[in-house]
């Protein structure tokens, strides 16, 4: 009954911008991965921070769960209404509020996507670098502490969010951080909310750090006989101080899928995809030095280019990796999982995972961000075979356990949602209970995205 009363109040407040239509509820109950349809009871489409505040106040009055929604591209069920309630869809809050080129920062609403922001910034000579692959909303990226192909050079959302405006579970509005480049004043509340997955509040505004568009860019690709030699080449590159902007790896199975999907001929062996940013002279020198390291480690000739169309084609290939792999098994669905380990353990982690997958009977190409020690397995399953899903979950479990054994984390960038709750206590120990205490202090009714991230009472 309390939820029904909240729905009636929201309908009266928002009118046509509040819906309970079956199609929209199902749209907001889907997951990009394997989780079953879990729709909310209603969907709200606010346009202002004040409307978000009133939505939360209404839900708090009726103890109704509140779930934030950006582009719906998360992979661990973050946006699913596992306890019912209201999904707050931020797609209409998509304005760039203020660009400050001299300070190299920008303030935006949470529904702005990374591609839309960079299009808006083109004339300034600045860009926002965090690139998870999907054209996600920046509010969602902040809440999952997103990272991606450029993290090795520019950092993750943790490093590029300067401040937030957040509506707390009781309807109060909180501002965190400042536009200063450093502060020694008090707890870092911005860092607390970045990565909180909507369990502590709803973000209505973000101030982000910007970076200068590099004068020149070079990018290229090379193959290796095995993963160990590829990782060794990367470690030597990092140790020599060669500044990589991106360095990605794909295994032999992924290379095969890329070739079939794009028509680009790739040897069926591990590959590195690399980018350098800087001046025309520096990107050439960096590419040439990297080519020497590749050759020393048994790699194929490093084929690189400064031509924009060739660079775009290379990174489009990488960003379409999920779809290329999905297309390699007709009719398949995927369990997509990630882990992150110290770089020195990456080759070992990948090779152990590949051996597990080979013994499992289901395909599972691997690709990832070798400069960070982070990789993804895309475990392909027949949706009509429950045993495939069970096997994929077993493989994912062994990956998470492997990462923790090697001093890593059960997720480098996908986040926890409700898909990786089982590993939080092992990874964080007593720290996970402290996270739960913070959650209870800020959200005693447990209305903010319940069922995710923290211990479940």
QUIBEL-V574496 format. One record per helix or strand of 2 or more residues. SS is the DSSP state (H for helix, E for strand). FROM is the first residue (numbers start at 1). TO is the last residue. If there is no record, write none. Layout:
BEGIN
<<SS	FROM	TO> <SS	FROM	TO>>
END
This chain:
BEGIN
<<H	2	17> <E	18	19> <H	22	27> <E	42	44> <H	49	61> <E	66	69> <E	86	89> <E	96	100> <E	105	108> <H	114	124> <E	126	127> <H	138	143> <H	151	154> <H	157	160> <E	161	168> <E	173	177> <H	189	193> <E	201	209> <E	211	212> <E	216	223> <H	227	239> <E	244	250> <H	252	262> <E	271	278> <H	280	296> <E	303	305> <H	308	319> <H	321	327> <E	332	340> <H	343	360> <E	364	369> <E	374	382> <H	386	405> <H	421	428> <H	430	442>>
END
